[in-house]
Amino acid sequence: MKLAPRVPQVGCFDTSFHTGAPAVSKRFALPIEFHHAGVQRYGFHGLSYEYIASRLPQVDRLAAKGRTVVLHLGNGASLCATRGGRSVATSMRFSALDGLVMGTRSGSIDAGVLLHLLQRGWNAQQLEDLLYRQSGLKGVSGISADMRVLRNSSSPAARDAVALFTYRLLRECGAMAALLGGIDLLPCTGGIGENDPGLRAAVCEGL
């Protein structure tokens, strides 16, 4: 770097934690040439998951060697199934759009919806803005991307947003539990994961 030429520059890749996941977990059901061109599931929030995996043995050494589903819940949200501290599957895939409902991001959406909007004249920039900045908790509630605001709101739309967030989280947790054959630990992190006991209780009760 021009401003600090002698300072070492270190790159920490958020996807690297997931590189050891099973090959089948990375595939899309597209022609093989897309996979070879890099269109595959990479996963994100890996730095968070790697840190959590390193700390779990201090909480429960025996359980940390088993089946864990880590919930990283904030404005960006994902979850990761691990076995013995290694990634097995994660909800974010090719991009940081996939998986759970997030603050302003849609999470998983039927590709047919996007084709429908394209056929109606939407362009790529409009779709990007919709999916990244106008959806999620903010889009469903029409109020805010902040879970604290929605919890304190009497608006039916706010309740709908919280309910959808919880439903999608529970559904993904169930899928991860099926892949692991059960769950031994369910740690939560991120602003929502740490500070919303109602959500944690709802997920545990549902599971």
N, C-alpha and C positions, 0 to 999 in steps of 0.2 A: 504494500500500500504506500502511496506517495507521502502521506502524512506521518506514517510510523513504519518506515521500511524495515526496522530491526525487530518489530514486534511479531511473534509467531501468530499465524492465522490458523484457527482450528475449525474444521467443519464437523458438525454432529448431525447425522442424518436421521430424521424422525421416522424413516421407514425401515431402518436397519434391524430393529428389534424383531421384525416380522419375517426376515429373510429365511429363517429356518423352519417356517411353517410348512405343513405338507403341501406338495405340489398341487394337489387337487383343490386346495383352498384358494389357489391363486388364479384359477382358470375361469374365463367367461365361455359360454357356449357359443363361440364365434368360430369361423374358419381358422385353421391353425396358423395361417400367415399373420393374422392380427396378434396372436399370442407371441409369435417370434418377433414381431415389430414392437413389442413392449406394452401392448394393450392387455393388462392383467391386473390382478388385485395386489396392491402394495401395502396398504395399511398406513395409518398415521398415529400420532400421539405416542410413538415408540419411546421417546425419551422419558415420558411420564411412566409408561408401563415398565420400562427397564429399572427405573428408580424404585418403583413399588415392589417389583420382584426382588430387588436387592434388600429391601427393608422387611419383607414379610417374615423371614426366618427369625427376626427378633421379636415378632409378635406371637407366632405359633410355628415353631420349627418343623413339627411333624406335618401340619396342614400345608405349609408352604411347599412341601415336596409333592403335594397332591394336585387337586383340581381347583383352580381359581378362576373366577370371572371378575375382572377388574372393571369398574364403572368409572370412566372419566367424563364427568358431567359438568359442563359449563356452557358458555356461549357456543363453543364447539363441543360436541358430545360424541363419544364412541365407547365401545366396550371391547374387551379382549379376553378370550379364553386362553388360559395358560395351563400347562401341566409341568410341574417341577420347575416353574419359573420361566418356561419357554413358550413362545407364542404358538398356539394351535390354530386360531382363527380370530378375525377381528371384523368389526362392523363397517369401518371405513375401508374403501377398497382402492379403485383407480384414482379417485380424487377425494378431497375432504368434504364432498357433498353427500356421500352415500351413508346409509345406515340410519341412525337415530334422528328424530326431530331435534333441531338445534335452535339457538337463539333467533337467527335470521335465515338459516339454511333449511331446505326442505327435508333433507335426508332422502331415503330411498323413495323413488317415484317411478311409476310405470312409464317406460320409454314411449308408449303410445300417446301419453299426454303431451310429450314434447313434439312428437310428429304431428299431432292435432294442431298445436299452436303454430308450428311451422307452416302447415297447410293454410292456416288463417292469416298468414303474412308476417308472423313474428320473425325477427332475425336473431342471430347468435348473441348479439350484445344484449338484446332485451331478455332473452332466456337466461343469460348469465346473471343479469341484475335481479330477475325474479327469483332464481334458485339460490343465489348467494346472499342477497340483501333484503328481499321483501317477503320471505317465507318463514317457516318455522314458527316459534312462539309468537313472534311479532306479526306474522301474516295471519295466523289463525285467530289471534286475539284482537288484532287491529289496535292494540294498545301499546304493548311493550315487548321487548325481548328479554326482559328481566323477570325471572321467576318470582322474586320477592314482590314485585309490583302486582303480578298476576294473582299471587296467593292472597294479597290484601284487597283485591278488587271484587266487587259484587257483580261485575258484568258476566252474563252468561257466556259470552265469547271467551272471556278470560278462563272460565271454568272449563270450557271446551278445549282450550289450548293446553291446560295442565293435564286434562284427562287424556288427550292424544299423546302428549309427551310420555305419560306414565304407561299407557297401553303399548306404545311402540317399544319402550324400554323393557317392559315385561316380556313381550313377544320375543325380542332379541335375546334376552337372558335365557328364556326357555330353549331357544335354538342352541345356544352355547352349552347349556346343561346337557342337552341331548348328545352333542358332539363329544363332550367329556365323559358322559356316563354318570353325571352327578356333579355337585358342587360342594367343595369343602370350605372354601372361603369366598366371601363376596365383599371385597374392600371397595370403598367409594372415594373419589377424589374430585377436584374441581370445585368451583364455587357452589354449584347446586348439590353435588354429591356430598360435600362436607356440611352444608348449612341447611339442608332441607330434610329433617327427620321424617316428615310425613311421606315424602317420596320413598325414602329408604324402607319405611314400614310397609308401604303399599307393595313394593317389589318383593320384599321378604314374605309377606302374607300370600301374595299371588303364587310365588314359587312353592 
